[in-house]
Amino acid sequence: MRDHCYKEWKTRNSARHGKDAEDKALRRLETAHRSIRDLYDLKPRCSLKAQRHYFYPTVEDHFRRDTDARSLENWLENIPTHDHASDTDGIIQTAAFDKLTMFFI
């Protein structure tokens, strides 16, 4: 039973995260692209200041400038996506943030 579970886990893990280093890097890049596209969909709900400061004019421009998974992941880690009544640094309005949390929880 344990061997069967391990084999199933390994198969699922390889399918989700990649089998070798090249495949894993591609999966990381795809995940970052998907997350960034989701944020760019919410860009119109951001303040103009936030749009200019955090975003490129288009998501395609962003992908041309940041081409590797690590730089895209860094951008995702550093963009403020929270909005609380006492926090004026959050760039995504509350309704947009509620939609956004579906992708990051």
C-alpha positions in Angstrom: 0.0 0.0 0.0 2.8 2.4 1.0 4.6 1.8 -2.3 1.5 2.4 -4.3 0.8 5.7 -2.5 4.4 6.8 -3.0 4.3 5.9 -6.7 1.1 7.9 -7.2 2.5 10.9 -5.3 5.7 10.8 -7.4 3.7 10.6 -10.6 1.5 13.5 -9.6 4.5 15.5 -8.3 6.4 15.0 -11.6 3.3 16.0 -13.6 2.8 19.2 -11.6 6.4 20.3 -10.9 8.4 18.7 -13.7 10.6 15.6 -13.9 14.0 17.2 -14.6 15.6 20.6 -14.0 14.6 21.9 -17.4 11.0 20.8 -17.0 10.9 22.3 -13.5 12.2 25.6 -14.7 9.5 25.7 -17.4 6.8 24.9 -14.9 8.0 27.7 -12.6 7.9 30.1 -15.5 4.4 29.0 -16.5 3.2 29.5 -13.0 4.7 33.0 -12.7 3.2 34.0 -16.1 -0.2 32.8 -15.0 -0.1 34.7 -11.7 1.2 37.9 -13.3 -1.5 37.7 -16.0 -4.0 37.5 -13.3 -2.6 40.6 -11.6 -2.5 42.5 -14.9 -6.2 41.7 -15.3 -6.7 43.6 -12.1 -4.5 46.5 -13.1 -7.4 48.8 -14.1 -8.7 48.6 -10.5 -5.4 50.0 -9.1 -4.7 53.6 -8.5 -2.9 55.4 -11.4 0.1 55.9 -9.2 0.3 52.1 -8.6 -0.3 51.4 -12.2 2.7 53.5 -13.2 4.9 52.4 -10.3 4.4 48.6 -10.3 3.2 47.6 -13.8 4.6 47.8 -17.3 2.3 49.2 -19.9 1.3 45.7 -20.9 1.9 42.2 -19.6 3.7 41.4 -22.8 6.1 44.3 -22.1 6.6 42.8 -18.6 7.5 39.4 -20.0 9.9 40.9 -22.5 11.7 42.8 -19.8 11.7 40.0 -17.1 12.3 36.7 -19.0 13.3 34.3 -16.2 11.2 32.7 -13.5 13.2 34.1 -10.6 12.8 37.7 -11.6 9.1 37.2 -12.2 8.7 35.5 -8.8 10.6 38.3 -7.2 8.2 40.8 -8.7 5.3 38.8 -7.4 6.8 38.6 -4.0 7.3 42.3 -3.8 4.1 43.8 -5.2 1.8 44.8 -2.4 -1.5 43.1 -3.0 -3.2 43.8 0.3 -5.7 46.5 1.2 -6.7 47.2 4.7 -8.4 50.3 6.1 -5.3 51.2 8.0 -2.9 50.4 5.1 -2.6 52.9 2.3 0.2 51.0 0.6 -1.9 48.2 -0.8 -2.5 48.8 -4.5 -5.4 46.5 -5.1 -8.8 47.7 -4.0 -10.7 45.4 -1.7 -13.1 44.0 -4.2 -10.2 43.2 -6.6 -8.2 41.8 -3.8 -11.0 39.4 -2.9 -10.9 38.1 -6.5 -7.1 38.0 -6.4 -6.9 35.9 -3.2 -8.4 33.0 -5.1 -5.2 32.6 -7.0 -2.7 32.9 -4.1 -4.4 30.9 -1.2 
